[in-house]
Each structure stands twice: as structure tokens, then as C-alpha cells.
């Protein structure tokens, strides 16, 4: 899975995340996740910024139905800030 973030200002590369980060809030509004299936097809879904019930900041999305190998898949993606890099 590759991930890219969108906000109309600055690009950053952190741990494989390509983000466009707001210069005013220093956070991204969305993250774009692209899934590549074993057969080579790819699917993209946007993740919205979210404050989780724990208070952590991160990103969340419901995955639109994906048909693969005659089956329909769905799910959720959750990403959150675990710690600051020193």
C-alpha cells in the first residue's frame, strides 16, 4: 500500500508517507491510500483527518467495495499518531 496526503501547501516525505501539509496547521487534511492487489489492479481511497475517541489525531476511511478473485472485500483504514520522532 502506498499513501499520499493532500492539503494545498507543502510536500513532506516521512516514513514513506507523501504529504501535502498546511503551513498554518502543520497537518494534512486527507491521506490517499492506494492498494495494489496480487493481480496488479490498484484501488485508491481517501482518508479524512479524525480525532479518535482516545484523543489521538489521525486519519480514517471506510473502504469502498473491492472485487478480487470473485469475492467482494470491504473494511476500514485507521492511522494515528503513535509518537513524535526525536
C-alpha positions as CSV (number, residue, x, y, z in Angstrom):
1,X,0.0,0.0,0.0
2,X,1.3,3.4,-0.8
3,X,0.0,6.5,0.9
4,X,-0.1,10.2,-0.1
5,X,-1.7,13.1,1.8
6,X,-3.4,16.2,0.4
7,X,-3.5,19.8,1.6
8,X,-2.8,22.7,-0.8
9,X,0.6,23.8,0.5
10,X,3.9,21.9,1.2
11,X,5.1,18.4,0.4
12,X,6.8,16.3,3.0
13,X,8.2,12.7,3.0
14,X,8.0,11.0,6.4
15,X,8.3,7.2,6.8
16,X,7.1,6.6,3.2
17,X,4.1,8.9,3.6
18,X,4.0,11.6,0.9
19,X,2.0,14.5,2.4
20,X,1.0,18.0,1.4
21,X,1.0,19.8,4.7
22,X,-0.7,23.1,5.6
23,X,1.8,25.7,6.6
24,X,-0.7,27.2,9.1
25,X,-1.8,24.0,11.0
26,X,1.2,21.8,10.1
27,X,-1.2,18.9,9.5
28,X,-2.7,17.2,6.4
29,X,-6.4,17.3,5.7
30,X,-6.6,14.0,3.9
31,X,-4.4,10.9,3.2
32,X,-4.8,9.0,-0.1
33,X,-4.1,5.2,0.2
34,X,-3.6,3.1,-2.9
35,X,-3.9,-0.7,-2.6
36,X,-2.2,-2.9,-5.2
37,X,-3.8,-6.4,-5.3
38,X,-1.8,-9.5,-6.2
39,X,-3.2,-9.4,-9.7
40,X,-1.8,-5.9,-10.2
41,X,-5.0,-3.9,-10.1
42,X,-4.9,-0.9,-7.8
43,X,-7.6,0.8,-5.8
44,X,-7.4,4.3,-4.2
45,X,-9.3,5.6,-1.2
46,X,-9.1,8.9,0.6
47,X,-8.7,9.0,4.4
48,X,-10.1,12.0,6.3
49,X,-8.5,13.7,9.3
50,X,-10.1,12.4,12.5
51,X,-9.8,12.8,16.3
52,X,-10.3,9.3,17.7
53,X,-12.1,8.6,20.9
54,X,-8.7,8.2,22.7
55,X,-8.0,11.8,21.7
56,X,-5.3,10.8,19.2
57,X,-5.1,12.6,15.9
58,X,-5.1,10.6,12.7
59,X,-6.9,9.5,9.6
60,X,-9.9,7.2,8.9
61,X,-11.9,5.8,5.9
62,X,-14.4,3.1,5.1
63,X,-13.0,1.2,2.1
64,X,-15.4,1.1,-0.9
65,X,-16.2,-2.4,-2.1
66,X,-13.3,-4.1,-3.9
67,X,-13.9,-7.1,-6.1
68,X,-11.0,-9.5,-6.1
69,X,-10.9,-13.2,-7.1
70,X,-14.7,-13.4,-7.4
71,X,-15.2,-12.0,-3.8
72,X,-16.2,-8.6,-2.6
73,X,-14.0,-7.1,0.1
74,X,-14.5,-4.0,2.3
75,X,-13.2,-2.7,5.5
76,X,-11.7,0.3,7.3
77,X,-8.4,2.1,7.5
78,X,-7.3,3.8,10.6
79,X,-4.0,5.6,11.0
80,X,-3.0,7.6,14.1
81,X,0.0,9.4,15.6
82,X,1.8,6.9,17.9
83,X,4.8,9.1,18.9
84,X,6.9,12.0,17.8
85,X,10.2,11.3,16.1
86,X,13.1,12.6,18.1
